[in-house]
Amino acid sequence: MAEDDNRPLKRVDSLDDLVTWLRWIADDVARDPDAVENMTTDRYLEACAAYLQDRSRLQKRAGHPLPAQPTWQLLADALHAGCFYE
C-alpha cells in the first residue's frame, strides 16, 4: 500500500473501524495493484492464514499469546497482511 497515504494511525476497535480499514485497503489496491503481492483469492487467503499462524507463534514465544477472543485489530492486521505476506 502507498506509504504516503493519509490513512490515520488509528487502532481498529469496532466493526465501523474495520469497515473503514477495509475500504482503505481496497482503495490502495485499486490505486496501485502492482504493490500487492497476493492478487488471487487463494494466495491472499493463504497469506492471511500464514500471518496469523506466524504471529501466534511469535507472540507465544515472546510470552504474549494471542487472546482467546480475537480483536478487531487482529482481524484488520490479518486482512492487511494478506496483501503482502509471503
C-alpha positions as CSV (number, residue, x, y, z in Angstrom):
1,M,0.0,0.0,0.0
2,A,1.1,3.5,-0.5
3,E,3.5,4.7,2.2
4,D,2.5,8.4,1.7
5,D,-1.2,7.8,2.1
6,N,-3.3,9.8,4.6
7,R,-4.5,6.8,6.5
8,P,-5.0,7.7,10.1
9,L,-2.7,5.9,12.5
10,K,-5.8,4.5,14.4
11,R,-6.5,1.3,16.1
12,V,-9.3,-0.8,14.8
13,D,-11.6,-1.2,17.8
14,S,-15.0,-1.7,16.2
15,L,-16.9,-3.0,13.2
16,D,-17.2,0.5,11.9
17,D,-13.4,0.9,12.2
18,L,-12.9,-2.4,10.3
19,V,-15.2,-1.4,7.5
20,T,-13.3,1.9,7.1
21,W,-10.0,0.0,7.2
22,L,-11.2,-2.5,4.5
23,R,-12.2,0.4,2.3
24,W,-8.7,2.0,2.7
25,I,-7.2,-1.3,1.7
26,A,-9.5,-1.6,-1.3
27,D,-8.6,2.0,-2.4
28,D,-4.9,1.2,-2.0
29,V,-5.2,-1.9,-4.2
30,A,-7.2,0.0,-6.8
31,R,-4.7,2.8,-6.8
32,D,-1.5,0.6,-7.0
33,P,-2.3,-3.0,-7.8
34,D,1.4,-3.7,-8.6
35,A,2.2,-3.1,-5.0
36,V,0.1,-6.0,-3.9
37,E,1.9,-9.4,-3.6
38,N,-1.1,-11.7,-3.4
39,M,-3.7,-10.7,-6.0
40,T,-5.5,-14.0,-6.3
41,T,-8.0,-15.2,-3.7
42,D,-6.1,-18.4,-2.9
43,R,-2.8,-16.6,-2.4
44,Y,-4.5,-13.8,-0.4
45,L,-6.2,-16.2,2.0
46,E,-3.0,-18.3,2.3
47,A,-1.1,-15.1,3.2
48,C,-3.8,-14.2,5.9
49,A,-3.5,-17.7,7.4
50,A,0.3,-17.6,7.4
51,Y,0.4,-14.2,9.0
52,L,-2.0,-15.3,11.8
53,Q,0.0,-18.6,12.3
54,D,3.3,-16.8,12.4
55,R,2.0,-14.0,14.7
56,S,0.6,-16.5,17.1
57,R,3.9,-18.4,17.2
58,L,6.0,-15.3,17.7
59,Q,3.7,-13.9,20.4
60,K,3.7,-17.3,22.3
61,R,7.5,-17.4,22.1
62,A,7.6,-13.8,23.5
63,G,5.3,-14.9,26.3
64,H,2.3,-12.9,25.0
65,P,0.0,-15.5,23.4
66,L,-2.9,-14.2,21.3
67,P,-6.1,-13.6,23.3
68,A,-8.8,-16.3,23.4
69,Q,-11.1,-13.8,21.8
70,P,-9.7,-12.2,18.6
71,T,-9.8,-8.4,18.4
72,W,-11.0,-6.2,15.6
73,Q,-7.3,-5.1,15.3
74,L,-6.1,-8.6,14.8
75,L,-8.6,-9.2,12.1
76,A,-7.6,-5.9,10.4
77,D,-3.9,-6.7,10.6
78,A,-4.5,-10.2,9.1
79,L,-6.6,-8.7,6.2
80,H,-4.0,-6.1,5.5
81,A,-1.2,-8.6,5.7
82,G,-2.9,-10.8,3.2
83,C,-2.0,-8.3,0.5
84,F,1.8,-8.7,1.1
85,Y,2.7,-11.5,3.5
86,E,4.5,-14.5,2.0
